[in-house]
Amino acid sequence: MSYSILLSGCGGAGRHVAKVATSSGRAEVVGLFDPNVDQIDKARALYPDAATGDDLQTLIETLSPDIVAVAGPDHLHADQTILALERGCHVLVEKPMATTVADAKRMVEAADRTGLEIMADHTVRYMYPWHEMSIAARTGEIGEIFFIQGDYIHDMWSHYSPEGKNHTPWRIDTVNPQNILLGGGCHPIDTFLATVDSPVVEVFAYGSKKSAPDFPSDDCYIVMLKFENGILGKVYVTSGCSGEGMGEGAGGGFLAVYGTEGTLWKGQLYRRGEKTVTLANTSEDASVGGHGWGKSVIDFLDTIDGKIPNPIPSRIGARTVAICEAAFKAIETGQPQTPEWF
């Protein structure tokens, strides 16, 4: 079946989603929405027959697309997703699904009410080596997991600074800046949720602002998690490191998993007294634009085709939001918090 798609947000994420969907032969871009004229122009060059407009609701009602890909600023995800659902559209929404638990609840309720699909587009869980590490951990390759960690170590200067080549003004907006724990730390948190089948029952965190002068909010977080089954977790997030990229931190990137019989770190399986095993790459087709859109978008299309269960439904996306909100409350109060679980 071929689907019609409207892009709400025509930056890199939206264009990569559209590229994968259209290249599969299963979708056609019929609408483009973005207040940023430069982004609209870039998308229009790729999809010249797509309609554009300056009002998302009117555009959706006029075009009646099957799918709305919500890929704009984080704080707009909830309202745009609910708007699309209530007008009969399935929604693929970029991470984070929402920026507050209250908004996540509204999205879950809208999906339940309409019977339509929301998929939270957490692309890292599809990428090598984290996809393969997660599977190995879940299938018992390292015995019983006791500790899990992940990092988001990123120099975001080129995105934050007006002088940067990737400058994205909404990220440093003084009213609704992108929170880097929600916007970046969501990657390792989601890999945790894909790996550990147990609720998070306690969250504690520290935050600081010392390294990204163009960013109006905290730029460094350490978040500690306790799962109901006793597994402990740690997330380290920084967007102000100078010249350092993801994957080079002590945790080996978005995921490292430690078990009673082995360790998974940087795509390798370690067992005491045995030869180290490099995990085979089964995700070669997943990476598009440096993220896992090559697989996540196909999974979304397969979901609305009824071929597979939704791999990241609204309740799973909401759990990441809940963990982050509990971390913010822990920083504010100095006390551990219990995240709301969906």
N, C-alpha and C positions, 0 to 999 in steps of 0.2 A: 504494500500500500504506500502511496506517496502522500506526504503531508505538506501543508503550507505552514511556513514559519514567519513570525514577526520578531525582529530583533529589537529588544528594548535595551539599548546600550550597544553602540557600534564600535567600541574600542577593540583592543586585541582579543579579549575573551569572546566577545560576541562574534567577531569575524572568524575566529577559529572554530567556534561551535557551528557556524553557518558553513564553513568550508568542509568540515567532516560530514555534516548532514547532507549537503548537496552532492558531495563526491560519492556518497554511498548510493546515489540514485533514488533515494527514498524520501527526498524533501526538496522543496522549492522555497526560496526566500521571497515573500510577497510584500513585506513591510519593513521599514526602517524608522526607528525613533531614537533620537539623541539630541539633547539641547546644544551639544557641542558641534558647531558647523563643520569643523575640520574632520571630526569622526564620521559624520554623515557623508561628507564628500568622499572619504576613503571607501566607505561601504557602498555608496552609489556607483563608484567606479567598478566595483565587482558585480553589483546586481542592479544594472541600469533600469530594469523594468519594475523594480520594487517601488511601491508607493511610500511617500514620506509625509510627515505631518508634525505639527508642533504641539499636538494634544494626544497623549497615548490612548485615553479612553475612546476618543472619536475614531482614531486609527483602528483600534481593535474592533469597534462596532461596525465600521465600514467594511473592513476586510474579512472579518470572521475567520481568523487563522485557526488551524488545528492546534498550533503550538506557539507559545510566547517564550522566547529565550530571554530571561531577565539577567542582564550582564552589566548594569550600571553601578553607580555608587552604592556601597553596602547598606547605608541607612534607608535606601529606597526599595530594597528588595521585598520587604513585607507588603507594602501597599501595592506595588506593581504586580506582585504575584497574586494577591487576593483579587485585584481588579481583573486580571486575566481569567482566573478560575470562575469568577462570578459571571463571566461572559462566555463560558463554555470552552475555554482553552486549557490544554495541559501545559505544565510549566516546567522547564529546566532552569533552575535558578543557581547562579554562581555562588560559590562560598564567600562569606558565611551566609547561611540561609537567611539569617536575621541578625540584628544587633542587640536585641533584648529578648528575654524570655516571654514577656508579654506579647511581643510581635510574633514570636515563634508559635505561641499558643493560638493566635488568631489564624495563622497559616495552617496549622494542623486542623483546626476546626473548619476552615474553609474547604480543605481537601476532603474531610469527612462529609461535609454537607453536600458538596457538589458531586462527589464520587469520581473526581478527576485526579490525575496524577501530578504530584510535585516530586521532582527528584532534585536533591541538593547535589550540586556538581562539584564534589570533592575529588579532584582529578588525581591527586598524588597516590591514592590507594590503588590506582591502576598502573602505576609506573614501576619499572625495574630500578633498584632491586627491592623496593619496599613491598610491592605486591607479592613477590616470591617469598620474602622473609615472613610476611604475615601468614601466608599459607603454610609455610614450614612450621611456624610456631603453633598454629591451630591444629595441625595434624600430628603433633607430638614429637617432632624432630629434636626438640631440646628438653623433653620431659615436662615437668610442671613449671610453668612460668612463675617467677617470683618478683621480677622487676622489669619494667619497660620504660624506655626513655626516648625522647625525640627533640630535635632542635629546629629552630627557624633562625638561621644566622645569615643575615642579609644586609648588604650595604645598599640602602634605599636612597642615597643622596641624589641619584639621577632622576628619581621619581619625585622626591620632595622639593628639591631646589628649583627655583625658576630658571636657573642656568643649566639644569640637567637636560640631557637629550630625551629622556622619557618622562619629563615633568607632567604630572597629572594633578591639576589644580584641586580637584575635589579631595584628594588625599590629605591636604594640609588646610582644608577649610576650617576656619576658627570655630564655626558653629557645629559642624558635623565632620570632624576629621576621621580618617580611617584609623580605627584602633588596631595596632599591629598584633595584639594577641588574637583578636577575632579574625583579622584579615590575613595574618600569616601563621600564627600559632595554631589556627584551626587545622592546618595540614598535619602536623604530628598528632594532634588530639584525635583527628578522625582516623589516622592509622591505628591508634590505640583501640578505638571503638571497633575497628574492623578486625582486630586481633584478639581482644579480650572479651569473652562472652560473660560479662558481669557488670552490674551497675557501679558507677562511681558514687561512693557514699560520703567522702570527705575531700575537701579541697582547701589548701592553704597556699598563699602566694605573697611574693614581694614584687614591687614595681619601682622603677626610677626613670628620671629624665635627665640624662647627662651628655648624650652623644650625638643627637640629631637636632641642631639648633633651628632648622627650618620646620620642624614638626611640633605642633602645639600640644602634644599629649605625651604620655610615658612612652619611652622607646626601648625599654628593657624589662623583661619579666622572668621570674622563676616561679613555676607553678608545680606544686606537689599534690599528688592524687593518691587516694586509697580506694581500692575496689572492694566490693562486698565480699569477694572470695579471698581477700587478703593480699592480692598483688599490689605492689607499690609502683608509682609512676612519677616521672619528672619531665617537665617541659621547660626548655630554655628558649627564649625569644629575644632577639635584638635586631633592630632595623638601622642602628646607627654605627655599626662596626665599620672601620675604615679599610676598604679594599678587600674585605673578607667575604667569601660566599658560602652558600649552603653546602653541606656535605663534608666540610672540613673540620667540624667541631668534634669534640670527644665522643659524641653519640653517633657519629657517622651519618649525619643527616636527619631525615624525618623519623627514623625508627631504628632502635636497637632493642633486642629482646634477650633476656637472661633467664635460663631455666636450670632445673636441677641436674640435667644431663648434657647441657650444651649452651652455646651462645650464638646469636645471630647478630652480625655486625658488619656493615658495609658490604652486604651481599654475600657474606661468607658464613659458613656453618663451622663452628669450632666445638670440638669435643676433646676432653682431656685425654692425652695419650694417643690421639688419632690424627690422621692427616687432615688438614683444613680442606674443606670442600667449597668451591665457588658455585653458587646457585645458578642454574641455567636460566637464561633470559627467555621468558615466555611472553614478554610484553613488548616485543619489538614494534608492533603496530600501534601501540598506545600513545607514544609521545608525538604530540603535534604542538608546535609553538612552545616547547619546553614544559608542557603539562600533559596530562593523560586524556585529553579530549578525544583522541583517536579511538578510545574504548568507551569512555563514559557516555559520549553522545550516541554511540551505537547501542549501548545498554538501555539508554532512555527510549530510543526508537523501538527496541525489542520489548520494552516494558509496555508501551502504549499499543503495540501490536498484540500483546497478550502472550508473548513467547516466554517471558521470564518474569518472576516477581520483581518488583521495584527494589534495586539493590541499596538505594539510599533514600528511602521515603522521608516524608516530613518529620516523623518522630525521631529518626536517626539524626537528621540535620539539626533538629532542636536540641539534641543532647550535647552537641558541641557548644552551642550557644549557652546552654545552662551551665556547663563547666566553666566557661569564660566569665559569665556573670557571677558565679560563686567566687571565682578568683578575685574579681573586682571588689566584692563585698569583704573578702578576707583581707585585702590590702587596706580597705577603709577602716575596718573594725579591729584588725590585729587578731582576729579569731578564726579558727577553722569554720568552714561552711559546708552544709549539705546541699548539693545541687538538686534542683527539681529534676525528676527523671520522667521521661515520656515513654 
